[in-house]
Amino acid sequence: MPDMPPTPDNPTRPAAQRPAPADRVVLVVEDDPEINHLVGAYARLAGFDYRAATTAAAAFEEIREHRPSLIVLDVMLPDLDGFEICRRVKEDPDTRPIPVILLTALGEAYRQRGLACGASEYLGKPFDPDLLMEAMSRFAAR
């Protein structure tokens, strides 16, 4: 008998391979493809579906079309910085409830600016995978 197609209601499929519920989707906005995929892999380990964007324009399109439950956002992007993306997300009443985790190499000197633009969390690079997954789970649960 052929394998069943991957569906959330397939009870014989192991839990670790089941898709995340629609309300557990993380959008990773990071222009370095390797880091984007790495953060996405940790998101999957934390029980999220993963969507990727490498520019602000792609991020806004993903937010509009797929309404993620959480955004992990780099600050240094090629077309618009992450602080401005976060500010715009938080200014829009439709997207304001989406938690934003800033993940950046800028360091602690920029933490206050990140939190002032509406970020829920500010994590530095290189990042601790356990702290990132804990933050993703904590803010998505809200």
N, C-alpha and C positions, 0 to 999 in steps of 0.2 A: 504494500500500500504506500503511495507517495506521501511525503511529509505534508502536513497541513500548512496552509499559508500562515504567515505570522500575523495573528490577530490577538487583540487583548483578551478576547473571550475564549481562547484556546486553553483549556485547563491543563493540558498535558505539556505545555511549554513551560520550562523552568522560569521561576519568577525573575531571575537575573536577566533573562532574555526578553521579558515582556516589555512592550513600550510603556513609557511613563504616562500617567494620566495627563489629559490635556492641560490641566492646571499646573503641571510641573515641567514647564519648558523654559530653558535658559537660553538667552541670546548672548553670545560671546562676541564682543566688538573689539577686535585686535587685528592690527595690520600685519603682524608677523604670522604667516600661516602655521608655522610649527607651534608657536605658543598658543594660537587659536585652537588648533586641534588638541594640544595637550590639556588646555583648560576644558575643552569639550569632553575629553576622555574622563577627567575627574568629575565633570557634571554628570556623565552617565553612571559613574560609580556611585554617585550620591542619589541616583534614582531619577534623573532628569532626562528629558529629550533635549537635544542640542541643536541649535541653529547658529550659523556663523555669519558674521559680516566683517569686512576688512576696511570699510570706509563709513563715514557718517551718513552719506547718502544711502548706502545699503542698509545701515542700521535703521534709519527712519522708515525705509520701505518694509523691512522685516517687522518692525514694531506695528506699523499700520496693518499689514496683512496677516500677521500671525499672533499678535498680542501675547508676548511672552509673559511668564509669571515672574521673571527675574532677568535682570541685565547685568552682565559682568563686562565692565567697560574700561578699556585702556584710555589713558589721557592723551598720549602723543599719537595722533592719527594724521594721515596726510591731508585731509580736506577740512577738518574742523576739530578742535580739541575736545577731549572728553568732558571737561568742565562745562562747556557750552552745550554739548549734547545732553548732559544730565540736567542742566538748567531748563532746556526746552522740554524735556520729558516731564519735569516737575511743574512747569508752567501750564501744561495742557491738562485740563480736568479729566480727560479720558485716560491719560497715561500716568497721571500723578501717583496712583496707588502702586505702580510697579516699582519694587525695590531696585536700587542700583548699587552695585558693588564696584568701586573704582579699584582697578588693579594696575599699578603703575610703578615705573622705575624712578619717578621723580623724588621719592623720599618723603620723610616725615615733615619737611618744611612746607609741604603743600597740603597736608592733612586738613587743616582748618578751611582752606579754600574748597577742598572736595566736599567736606561736610556742609559748608555754607551753600553750595549749589544744590544741595538736596540729596547727596549720596547717603545711603544707609550705612555703608562701611567703606573703609579706605585701607587697602592692603598693598604692601610694597612688593616689588620684584627684586630679587627672586622670592617667590612665595612658598609658603609651607602648604603643601597639598591638603593636609588635615585641617588647617585653619580655613582654607578656601572652601572645602566641602562642608565644614561646620557652618560657615557663614551662609553658604547657599541654602542649606537646609533650614537654618534659623529664619532667614528673611522670606523664603518661599512659603513658610508655614503661616505667615501672617495673613 
